[in-house]
Amino acid sequence: MSIARRFRGPDGTGSTIPSPETEKKPERPLLGLALGGGAARGWAHIGVLRALSEAGIEPDIVAGTSIGAVVGGCHLGGKLDALEAFARDLTKRRIFGLLDVSLGGSGLINGERLNDLFATHLDGIKVEDLGRTFVCVATELGTGHEIWLNRGRLIDAMRASYALPGIFQPVRVNHRWLVDGALVNPVPVSVCRAFGARVVVAVNLHTDVFGRGTVIYQDAEIEPPITSDTTSASDDAGLAAIAGGTKRFIRRQFLGQASASPGSPPGIPTVMFDAFNIIQDRIARSRLAGDPPDLMLGPKLGNIGLFEFHRATEAIDAGYEATRRAVGEIADLMLALA
C-alpha cells in the first residue's frame, strides 16, 4: 500500500504528492579543496586532510598548486601515510641528500632524486584514475599560460606544479615547458569552481606571514656597508666554492648552515624564496578577492622557514588544528547549500 497522499486538483482530477517519508533528501553539494603553495609550510596540508577525514568530510574535487599538488596527489593516490612518515622523518642531513645540485641546467636542483622517491610509490598512476577529480596547476614558460593538468602521469603533473623557477628545472609536458603554478594561481579556488564545486574550502599557507603586509614610508638612506672581516669571509667562501666545493656550498646555503654576520645580506635561497612568495602572496590576494572561497583555512605557520622541511611535525599539527576548529563550519556550509 502506497503511503503517498492523494489530493484533488482544481480540475477534479486526482494527483499524488509524496509523503514526508518518501521525499528525497537533498543531494550533498560537491566539495572542492584548494591546496595552496608554500614550500615547507605545505606539510600543513597533511594535517588538513587528516582532520577532514576524521570528521568524515571527503572532498570531491582537489586542486593543488606546488606543494599543494604534491600532498593532494599523494592523498588521492593512497600514499598520504607514506608521505607523512617521510616528512616527519626528515632531518637536515636527509634534505641535504636529496639536493642533487645541477650547475649546468636551468635550475640549481636537478630534482631527479626527489622524482625517484615519488616514483617508488606513485609510478604508473594516472591522474584520471584517482577516483576523484584532481587538478595540478602549473605555469607555461614564455606564454605565462595557466596550465591545468588533470590527465596523464601523476608524477609528471605534480613535478611540473612544484618546479620553482631557478631552483628546480622546468618540466616538459605535452610540448610545453612548465614551472611552478604559484606564479599564476597560488590558491586554486577558481579551478575547483570550474570543475563544479559548489562549496570550496581553501588552504592559504601565507596568511600568518604576509597577511598584514602594507605600505611603509621610509627614508632612502643606505645603511653602512658590511665590515671588512665579513666581506673577507664571504670572499673566502666564494673562492672555496670556485676551488671545487660549489655544490656543497649551495646545499649549505639551502639548509641555512652558511655563517652570516649581523647586517650581512641574506643568502641566495632566502632571497629567491622570499621574493617568490611575496609575489605569490600578492597574486593570491588579487585572485581570491575576485573569486573567494566559501571558507579559508590559514594555519599559523609564520615561524616556519620556506625551506625548513625538517619541521614537518609542527606544520602538520598547525594544519590539523586549524581544520579541526573549522569542521563544524564546513558541515554547516554543506547543509546550507544542499
N, C-alpha and C positions, 0 to 999 in steps of 0.2 A: 504494500500500500504506500502510495506516494505521500510524503509529508509536505509537498508543495501546496500552498493555499490557492484557492480559486477566487476570482472576483469577476464581476460583470461590468464590462465597459459601457460607455455611453451608447454604443450601437447595439447593445443587448447581447453581444457575443461573449462567450466565456474565455477567459485568459488565465494563465497561471503566472504567479510570481514566486520566486524561490523563497523558501522559509529561511530564517537566520541560520539554521543548521546546515543548509545546503549551499549557502553563499560562499563563493571562492574567496580565500584570503588574498589580499593584495600581494603581488609578487615583490620580492626584495629588489630594490634598485641596484643596478650594477655599481660596485665599489671600485674606485681606482686609487692606486697608491703611487705617488710620485716621489721617488727617492733621489734626492739632490746630490751634487758633487761636493767634495770637500776633503780629499786625500785621506789622511789617517783618521780624521774625525768621522769618516764614513763607517767605521766599525759600529757606530751608534745604530746604524740601520739593522744590525743583527738583533739588538735589544728591542727595537721597534717591532720587528717581525715576531719575536718571541712573545712579547706582551699581547699582540693581536691574536696570535694562535691560542694563547691561554684563555683569552676572552671569547674564543670561538668565532673570531672575525677573520675571514679569509678574503683578500681582495680578488676581484675577478680580472682586473687589469693592473699590471705592474709596468711602470715606465721608469727607467733608470738612466741617470747621467753619470758618467765617470765611475767613481767608487760605488755609486748607487746602482749602476748596471751590473757591477761585479756581485754585490750582495744579492740583488734581485734575481740574477741569473742562477746563482748557486742555490737560492731558496727554491725556486721553481724547478730546478734540476735535481732536487732532493739531496743536495750536498751542503745544506746550511750547517749541520752538525760538524762536518769535516772542516768547513771554513772557520767556524767559531773556535774549534780546537786549535787550528793552525794560528789564528790571530792571537789567542790567549797565550800560546807558547812562544810567540815571537820575542826575541831579545835583540839588542843592538848588533850582536855578533851574527845572528841569523839573518838580519836585514842586510848586513854587510855582505853576506854570502850570496844574496840574491841580486846584488848590483853588478851586473855584467856590463861594465863601462865600455862604451864604444866611442873611440876618438875620431873614427873616420866616417861615421854615418851622419844621419840628420837628427840625432838625439844623443844625449850623454849616456843613456842607458839603452842597451840593445833590447832588453825585455824578453829574451829567449828563455832564460831560466824561470822567470815567472810564468811564461806561457807553457813551458813544460810541466810546471806544477799544476796548472789548471787542466792540462791535457790528461794528467793522471786520473782525474775524477770526472771530467766532463767531455772527454774525446768521443766523438761520434754523435753527440746530442745536437739536434737542430732546434732552432727557436720555435718553429711551428709545431714541434712535437711535445711541447712542455705541458700541454693540457689546459693552460690558461694563456690569455693574451699577454705577451711580454714584448716590450719595445726598448731597444738601446738607442740613445741619442748620440750622434756624432756630428762632426763639422767637416765639410769638404774644403780642403786647401784650394786656394785660387779663387773659387767662386763664393765661398762663405755660405754655401747652402747648408741648411739644417737637414741632416740625413736620419731617417727613422729606419732602423734595422729590425725587422720583425720576421725575417726568414733567413735561412742559411745556418751555417755552423755557429753555435752559441759562443764558442771561444773567440771566434773572429769578431763577432758583434761586440762582445764585452771588451776585447782588446782595443778595438777602434774607439770605443767610447771613453776609455781612460788614457788614451795616448796624449798625455800632456805635452804641448809643443815645447821643444827644446830639451825636454827630459827624456821622453820616450820617442822612438822613431815612429813616423806616420805608418798607418796600416793601409794596404791596398785592398779594397773590396769593390768588386764589380767595376773595375777600371777607374776607381776614384781613390785618391789619397785622402785618408780620413784621420782626423785628430780629435782631441777631447771635445765632447758635446757641450761642456760648460761654457764654451766660447759663444754659444748661441742660445742655449736653453738650459740654464743651471738647475732649475727645479721644474721638471717637465709636466706641469699641470695640464698644459694645452694638449699634450699627447694623450693623456687619459681621457680628456673630454672628446677628442677626435675619434677615439675608439669606443665611445658610447657610455663612458662612466657618468652616472647621474650624481653620485657623491664622490668627491675627490679629497683624499687626505694627503697632504704634502709634508715632507720632512726637509726642513731647511737647516743645514748644518752651520750656518753662519750668523744666525740671529743674535747669538750671545757675543759675537766678535765685532761685527760691523753694524749691528742693528741701530746704534746711536750715532753713526757717522754724520758729520755735519760740516759746516764751513767755518774755518778759523782764520781770522785776520792776523797776520804775523809780519813783523819787520823782516825784510830780506837781508839779514846780516849773517855772513858765513862764520861759523864757529872756528876757533883756532885750529890749525892743522894738527894731524896726528903727530905725536912725538917721534923723534928720530929713532929711538930704540924700537918702537912698534913698527916703523917703516922698515927698519933693518931686518926685523924678524920676518916681516911679510916677504921681503926680498929673498931672504934665505929660503923660505918655504917655496917660493916660486922657482928658485934655482934648483932646489931639491927635486921639484916636480919635473922640471925640464931634464934633469940628470937621469931620470928613469923611474920616478915614483909618481907619475901623473895620475894613473888610475887609482892608486891607493890614496892620493891626496884628495881626489874628487869624492871617493867613498867617505873619507873622514869628514869632508865638508857636509855631505848629506846627513851624516849622523850627528853633526854638531860637536864633533870631537876636536876640531881645529881650534887652537887657542886664539882668543881675541881680547885685546886690551880694551878697557873702558874708553868709549869715544871713537873706537875704530869702526869702519863701515861694516855692515852685515855681510855675511858670506853670500856667494853666488846663489846657492839654492834658496836661501832665505829671501833674497831679492826677487828671484823668479816666482817662487810660490806666493809670496805676499802680493806681488804685482798682479799675478794671475787671479788671485782670489778677490782682490779689491775690484778688478774688472768684473769678475763673476758676480760679486755681490750687487754691483750697480745694475748689471743686466737683469739679474733676478728681481730686483725691486721694480724695475720698469715693467717686466713681463707679468709679474704677479699682481701689479696694480691694475693691469688691463684684464687679466683672467685669474682672479684669486681662487684659491681652493676653498672648499667648504670648511676645512679645518686645517690649521697649520701647526705642526709639531716643531718645536725649537729646543732640542736638548741643550743643556748647559755644557758647552764644550770649549769655551774660550781659553781655558788653561792648557789645552792640548795642542801642541805644535803640529803643523801640517804634515811633517814627516816623522812624527813620533808614533810610528805604527806599533811599537812595543808597548804602548799604553792602551791596548785594546780593551782590557777589562774595565777601565774607567769609562771609556766611550760606550761600550755595550751597556753598562749599568745606567749611564745617563740616558741613553735611548730608551731603555726599558722603563725607567721611572717616568719619563716624560709621556710615554704612551699609556702606561698603566693609569695615570691620572686622567687620561682623556678617553678611555674606552667607553665610559658612560655617555659622553657627549657624542661619540661616533655612533653608538647604538640609537641614541635619540634622533640623530640626523637620518639614519637609515629608516627609522619608523616614520618620521615626518614626511619623507619623500616617497614612501611606499605607495 
